[in-house]
Amino acid sequence: MTYEKLSAHEQRLKWIAVLLGLCSTVAIVQDWQLAAMLFGLPFCLIWIFCAWLRTEPQLKYINIVFSALYVYGIARYFALSA
């Protein structure tokens, strides 16, 4: 699928990102670390995609860093609980 075809879904993806952000915030407030990371990772991935579509380099790179930190945190969570 090309960026042009996917760009038709950009607004829907942004609304999904809002929902994921709210879920992540609730998870943080409830002290559900794994849930917060699991909601935060797709949030960042959506914003990476949207930034690539609109060429917003700052948004793209900060979300790449956050995604890497979420992947590290999720892997660490499972490694320590095993």
C-alpha positions as YAML, in Angstrom:
chain: A
units: angstrom
residues:
- id: 1
  name: MET
  ca: [0.00, 0.00, 0.00]
- id: 2
  name: THR
  ca: [1.33, 3.45, -0.86]
- id: 3
  name: TYR
  ca: [1.39, 6.55, 1.31]
- id: 4
  name: GLU
  ca: [-1.30, 8.13, -0.88]
- id: 5
  name: LYS
  ca: [-3.69, 5.27, -0.19]
- id: 6
  name: LEU
  ca: [-2.87, 5.26, 3.51]
- id: 7
  name: SER
  ca: [-3.21, 9.02, 3.80]
- id: 8
  name: ALA
  ca: [-6.94, 8.61, 3.27]
- id: 9
  name: HIS
  ca: [-7.00, 6.97, 6.72]
- id: 10
  name: GLU
  ca: [-4.85, 9.58, 8.46]
- id: 11
  name: GLN
  ca: [-7.71, 11.29, 10.32]
- id: 12
  name: ARG
  ca: [-9.06, 7.96, 11.58]
- id: 13
  name: LEU
  ca: [-5.56, 6.97, 12.75]
- id: 14
  name: LYS
  ca: [-5.23, 10.25, 14.63]
- id: 15
  name: TRP
  ca: [-8.52, 9.58, 16.47]
- id: 16
  name: ILE
  ca: [-7.28, 6.09, 17.34]
- id: 17
  name: ALA
  ca: [-4.08, 7.71, 18.64]
- id: 18
  name: VAL
  ca: [-6.16, 10.03, 20.85]
- id: 19
  name: LEU
  ca: [-7.99, 7.02, 22.29]
- id: 20
  name: LEU
  ca: [-4.69, 5.19, 22.86]
- id: 21
  name: GLY
  ca: [-3.26, 8.28, 24.56]
- id: 22
  name: LEU
  ca: [-6.25, 8.48, 26.90]
- id: 23
  name: CYS
  ca: [-5.98, 4.76, 27.71]
- id: 24
  name: SER
  ca: [-2.27, 5.17, 28.36]
- id: 25
  name: THR
  ca: [-2.94, 8.09, 30.71]
- id: 26
  name: VAL
  ca: [-5.51, 6.09, 32.67]
- id: 27
  name: ALA
  ca: [-3.04, 3.20, 32.88]
- id: 28
  name: ILE
  ca: [-0.36, 5.54, 34.24]
- id: 29
  name: VAL
  ca: [-2.74, 6.96, 36.85]
- id: 30
  name: GLN
  ca: [-3.77, 3.43, 37.87]
- id: 31
  name: ASP
  ca: [-0.09, 2.38, 38.04]
- id: 32
  name: TRP
  ca: [-0.51, -0.27, 35.35]
- id: 33
  name: GLN
  ca: [2.99, -0.06, 33.87]
- id: 34
  name: LEU
  ca: [2.65, -2.74, 31.20]
- id: 35
  name: ALA
  ca: [-0.71, -1.43, 29.99]
- id: 36
  name: ALA
  ca: [0.68, 2.09, 29.74]
- id: 37
  name: MET
  ca: [3.55, 0.85, 27.56]
- id: 38
  name: LEU
  ca: [1.26, -1.34, 25.44]
- id: 39
  name: PHE
  ca: [-1.04, 1.63, 24.76]
- id: 40
  name: GLY
  ca: [1.86, 4.04, 24.30]
- id: 41
  name: LEU
  ca: [3.73, 2.03, 21.68]
- id: 42
  name: PRO
  ca: [0.99, 1.99, 19.00]
- id: 43
  name: PHE
  ca: [0.29, 5.66, 19.83]
- id: 44
  name: CYS
  ca: [3.89, 6.48, 18.91]
- id: 45
  name: LEU
  ca: [3.83, 4.27, 15.83]
- id: 46
  name: ILE
  ca: [0.74, 6.06, 14.51]
- id: 47
  name: TRP
  ca: [2.39, 9.43, 15.02]
- id: 48
  name: ILE
  ca: [5.57, 8.24, 13.32]
- id: 49
  name: PHE
  ca: [3.47, 7.28, 10.31]
- id: 50
  name: CYS
  ca: [1.55, 10.57, 10.32]
- id: 51
  name: ALA
  ca: [4.77, 12.56, 10.65]
- id: 52
  name: TRP
  ca: [6.27, 10.72, 7.69]
- id: 53
  name: LEU
  ca: [3.17, 11.56, 5.72]
- id: 54
  name: ARG
  ca: [3.37, 15.27, 6.53]
- id: 55
  name: THR
  ca: [7.17, 15.51, 6.79]
- id: 56
  name: GLU
  ca: [7.27, 16.73, 10.39]
- id: 57
  name: PRO
  ca: [10.79, 15.64, 11.33]
- id: 58
  name: GLN
  ca: [10.71, 16.62, 15.02]
- id: 59
  name: LEU
  ca: [7.50, 14.69, 15.66]
- id: 60
  name: LYS
  ca: [8.81, 11.72, 13.71]
- id: 61
  name: TYR
  ca: [12.14, 11.45, 15.53]
- id: 62
  name: ILE
  ca: [10.83, 11.99, 19.06]
- id: 63
  name: ASN
  ca: [8.25, 9.26, 18.51]
- id: 64
  name: ILE
  ca: [10.95, 6.93, 17.15]
- id: 65
  name: VAL
  ca: [12.88, 7.48, 20.40]
- id: 66
  name: PHE
  ca: [9.74, 6.91, 22.51]
- id: 67
  name: SER
  ca: [8.90, 3.75, 20.53]
- id: 68
  name: ALA
  ca: [12.37, 2.37, 21.19]
- id: 69
  name: LEU
  ca: [11.97, 3.13, 24.90]
- id: 70
  name: TYR
  ca: [8.55, 1.42, 24.98]
- id: 71
  name: VAL
  ca: [9.95, -1.68, 23.26]
- id: 72
  name: TYR
  ca: [12.81, -1.72, 25.79]
- id: 73
  name: GLY
  ca: [10.37, -1.27, 28.69]
- id: 74
  name: ILE
  ca: [8.04, -4.03, 27.48]
- id: 75
  name: ALA
  ca: [10.96, -6.42, 26.93]
- id: 76
  name: ARG
  ca: [12.37, -5.54, 30.37]
- id: 77
  name: TYR
  ca: [8.98, -6.08, 32.01]
- id: 78
  name: PHE
  ca: [8.72, -9.59, 30.59]
- id: 79
  name: ALA
  ca: [12.38, -10.40, 31.26]
- id: 80
  name: LEU
  ca: [12.09, -9.42, 34.93]
- id: 81
  name: SER
  ca: [8.78, -11.20, 35.45]
- id: 82
  name: ALA
  ca: [10.04, -14.45, 33.94]
...
